[in-house]
Amino acid sequence: MRFSADWFTLGASMFYVGALLLELPLVHYYPLNGRWSLTLLGPDEGTVMHWYGLTLAALLGGLISAFVLPEQWLPRRVRDHISAIPLLAMVACALILTQ
């Protein structure tokens, strides 16, 4: 089993955008009381932070992509410009957040 940094970059970027777009964080954090939850709690718990859950979703998606998908499946053109993928993901996230 080999780790592919290119697939991790692509997978983590796409999973982050997808989790943000679909509003599917894996965990929720309530900073006022330091509480973690797998589900949304009531409004009496305070403000919820989704960033940790979105980052965890991206990390897991990137790791699965990096270990499962063979390197040769990644098109050469994508491999040559892999550093542009996170930048495109940031633009996509900015567009999602401005909606």
Buried (B, 14 or more C-beta within 10 A) or exposed (E): EEEBEBBBBBBBBBBBBBBBEEEEBBBBBBEEEEEEEEEEEEEEBEEBBBEBBBBBBBBBBBBBBBBEBEEEEBEEEBEEEBEEBBEEBEEBBEEEEEE
